[in-house]
Amino acid sequence: MSLAQFLPWQSDTARAWLGQRERFAHAWLIHGLAGIGKLQFAAAAAASLLCESPRQGLACGECAACAWVASGNHPDLRRIRPEAVALEEGAEAAADSEDGDAAAGAGAAGGTAKRAPSKDIRVDQIRGLESWFNTATHRGGWRVALLYPAQSLNVISANALLKVLEEPPPHTVFLLVADAPDRLLPTLLSRCRRLPLPAPSPQDALQWLQAQGIEDAASWLAAAGGAPLGALRLARTEESACPPWLEQLAGPLSQGQSPDVGALADVLDKLPAAQWIDALQRFYVDLMLAGAGAPSRYFPALAAAVARTAARADPARLAEAGRWLTRQRALAGHPLNAKLFAHAALQRVVLSCQA
């Protein structure tokens, strides 16, 4: 592991914010556009708060506390996240889960049944922090609880956290990270100070992506809606910024023709539903922007086809299909028949784009 560092577009915000640490709030909600580096900001902030020799408010990277944070062994730092997220972060991350069982894929009944990793932050993870709160900090400094993504708190765990924040433990700072603060309980929001993080400028984002070795960075950045970490993730997992199947869909639609829905459904059947629904949602944003005379946001390579399609389509039907896709997003993890689901979605798209 290594010590988390603030991204280039975060440093000024971090210095100004951490400069107030002597009168710090006990709970901060760090929020902003998905994929701009909020978790990296929070992790670097935790390291800076625990650092024993901070430089301009930021972690020095050389003291004993920084070494402990970098190795994942600082006794005054806890990460609270869903089991599924801990497992995605790797075996070491799963093993240090605060409730002690994030890596336990087998059920408790003799290990005979396996359960899917939880996607929620569970109430026992919050309650399991009580003994930590009641122990003196290791070196007499801060204690930091890093909780992410905050929208994965369910009602029970959110209420348990609310009780903690109503009577916050001494010398403890909670850093909550969220893409969507409106999905949190209003009472929980009222106990946190907000720290909104802006997206970087396109120039800063492109420069950073190019430094990561990403070719055609502008297309990947557009596909991620201007979020550089989202663009980096897409570039490392996708073949192209604009999926070939989407080009095969957009081409005929722009000519007023019907694409081969069956063949496209065969392609989508091999992809996670959430992935292709997300691409279709971005496609619909571009369609509605084109209908309003604005440039494409996500797929500039399809700009001409999108403009022709939008000029022919009924804006109300496009908007309704976009809302329908949003509702289908909730079903993406468990469609009864993945191919039929894809076929139905594509038919809905084609109908909404017809004159």
N, C-alpha and C positions, 0 to 999 in steps of 0.2 A: 504494500500500500504506500501511498505518498500523501503529503500534506495538501489538502485542497487549497487552491489559489483562486483569487477573484479573477474573473475574466476581464479583458482589457476595458470593456465598456462599463464595468462595475466598480472600478477602483475609486473613482471620485465619490460616488454615492456611499461606498463602504467607509471611506475615511471620514466623511462628514457625519455619518450615522454613528460610527463607533467612537467618534470623538465625544459623544454624549454619555459614555458608558457609566460615569459616576452617578448619573440620574436616570439610568436605564429603566424602561418599563419591564415588568416581570414576564410579559407575554407579547410577542410580536407576530403578526400575520404578514408573511412575505408573499406577495402575490403579483401576478402579471401574466402576460401571454405565455402559453405553453411553448417550451422549447427555447427559451432565452437564457436559461442557466440559473433559475431560481434556487434549485437544490444545491448547485455548486456554490452559489452565493452564501446560502445558509450554512453549508459545511465549512466554508472558509471563515465565516463569521464566528462559528463555534470555536474554531481553532484560534482565532484572534482573541476571543473573550477568555480563553483558557491560557493563552500565552503569558509567560512570566516576564518577558522583556519585549513587549510590543514596540514596533517601529511605526510611527505616525498612525498608531491605532491598529496596525495590521500585525499578524503573527510573524515572529522573527524567523521561524523555521529552524532555529538552532538550540533553543532551550530544551530542558528535559520534558516540559509539558508538550511542546510541539512534537518531540520524538514519540511520546506516548500516543498523541492524537494520530500521528502518521501511521503508527503500527496498529491502531484500533484498540489500544489498551488503556486509554485514559479513564481513570475511575470516576471522573466527574462529568463524563459525557455519555449520554444514552441516545440511541436512535430508536424511535418508535415508528414502525411502518408495517404494512400488512405482510403476512407470511409470504405471499406470492411475490411481493417486491423484494423481500429479503433473499429469496431463492434466486430471483433474476440477477441480483447483485453478486451472487457467487456463494460458494460453500462457506467461506469464512464469514461473509456478511450474515448468512443464515444462522451460523452457529452462535453469533453473539447477540441474537435477538433477546430483547429485554425480558420476555416472559419465559425464556429458556427452552422453548420448544418449537421455534420457527422452522427448524429443519426436520421436524418429525413428520414425515409423510405418512406414516402408518397410524392407524387409529389406536386408541388406548385399550381396546378390548383384545388383549393378547397379541396385538400386531397382525391380526388376521384380515382386517379391513383397511383399505387405503382411502384417504379422503383427499379431495382436491385442496391445494393450498388456499387459505383464506385470502380474499381480496379486501377484507375489512380490517381496520384496526379494532381489535376486540377489547372488551371491557377489562379482561384479566391483564392485558398489557398495561393499562392505565393503573389498575389497582396494584400491580406488581411493582410499581415505582415507589410505593409507600415506604418501604424499608430504606430505600436509597435516599429519600427526602429526609429521613430521620437520622441519617449518618452525617457526621461533620464532613465538610469538603476536604479533599486530600491535602491540599496545601494552603487552606484558608482563603481560597479565591472563589471564583464563580463555579456554579454547577449548571450545565447546559443540557436541556432536553430538546432534541431535534426530531420533530414529528412531521411526517410526510407520507403521501399527499393528504392534507388535512380533510379533503372531501371524502376520504375513505373511512372516516369516523362514522360508525352507525349511531343511531339515536342513543343507545345505552352507553356506549363508550364516550360519546360527546357529552352526555350529562355527567358521567364520572369525571371527565376532564374539567367540566365547568365547576364542579365542587372543589377541585384542587385549585383552580384559578381564583375562586372566590376568597380563599384563604391561602394565598401562595406561600410555599415554603421559603425560608430565608435564603439569600444568596443564590437563588435559582432563576434562570432565564429560560423561558420556553420559546423556541423558534418554530412556528408552524408555517408550512409551505403549501400553497394552494394555487391552482389555475383558476378556480371558480369560487370566490368567496361567497357568492350568493347561494351556494349549495350547503353552507354551514348554518348551524342554528344561530338565529339572531342573538340569543343570549350569550352564546360563545363568542360571537363577533364583538359584543359589547365589552368583553373582558380583555380584548387584545388591542394593542396599538397597531395600526396598519403601516406597512412599508411597501408601497407600490414600486415595482421595478420596471422601468421603461425598456422597450425593445431597442437594440442598438441601431444606429444609422445603417443604411444599406452599405455605405462605404466601409464602416468598421466590420460589419458582418462578412462582407465579401473578402476583406483582407484577412480576417481570421480563418475563414474557410479555405482560402488559398494556402495559408500557412499550414493547414492540416493536410495538404496534398490533394484537395478536392478539385477535379477538373470540371469545367463548365459550372462553376460555383453559382453563377447568376441564375441558371435554370433550377438548380436544387434549392436555392434560397427562395425563389418564387414559389416553387411547389410546397415549401414549408410555411408560406405566408409571411416571410421575413424573419423567421425564427432560426438563428444559425445552428443551435444544437439540434433542432428538429431537422434541419437540412443535412447536417452531418449524419444523423441517424438514417435518414432516407438514402443518402448516397452510399452508405455502407451495407444497406439491406435490399435496395431495389436496383433493377437493371438500368432504368432510365428515369429521369425526372418526370416525364410524361409516359404513363404506362402504354405499351403498344396496343393493348385491348381498347383503351380509351380513344386512341387515334382511329381504330377500326370502327368504333361507335360514332365518333364525331364526324368522320368523313361523309358517310351516306346521309346523316341527318342534315348536314349543311347543304346537300343537294336535293333535299326534300324526299329522300328515299329511305326505305326501311333497311337497317343493317341486318345481318344474319344473327338473329337473337339466339338461336339454338347453338351456333358455334361459339358465340361469346359466352353463353351460359356454361359451356363446357370448360372454357378457360377460367371463369370466375369460380367454378366449382372446386378448382385446385388451390384457390387462395383463401385466406381467412376472410370471413364475411366482413369483419370490421374494416379490413384494409380496402376492399373495393367499394364499400359504402362510403368510406371517408373520401376516396377519390371522386366518386360521383357527387358528393356534397360540395367539394371544391369546384367541380365542373359546373354545378348549378349556380354557385356564387359568380363564376365568370360569365355565365349566361345572363344573369340578372344585371350584372355590371354593364355588359355589352348592350342590353336593352335600354339602359339609362345613358348610353353614350360614353361610358367610362372604360378605361383599358382593363385588360385581363389582369387578375391578381396572381392566380396560381399556375396557369398553363399558357404562357405567352406563345408557345409553339403552335397552339391551337387557336390563336386569336382570330385569324381570318374565318375559320370554320365556325367558331363560336359566334362571331358577329353575324354571319349569314343565317345561322340557326335562330339566333335571338330576333333577327329582323322578321322572320317568318312566324315565330311562335307567339302564342297569346301569353302576355306577362302573368296574368292571373293563374293560368294553368301551370306555368313554370314555378310560380311561388308555391302553389299547392303541392306539386310534386316534390319540391325541396322540403316542405314541412313533412311530407309523408316519409321521405328518406330519413329525416331526423327521428321520427317515431320508430322506424325500422332499426335504427342504430341500437336501440335498447334490446332488440331481439338477436343481435348479431352473434352473440356467444352461444346461442342454442336454437338455431333453426331446426325444425322437424325434418326438413329435407333440403339440404344445402343447394342442390342444383335447381330444384323447383323454386326456392327462395330467390336465387339469382335470376332465373328466367322471369319470374313475376316482376322483379325490380326493373329489369331491362325493358320489359313491355311497358311498364309505367313510364319510364323515361322516354321511350319512342313516342308514345301517345301524347305526352306533354309537349313534345317538340314539333309536333305536326301542326300545320297551318289550321 
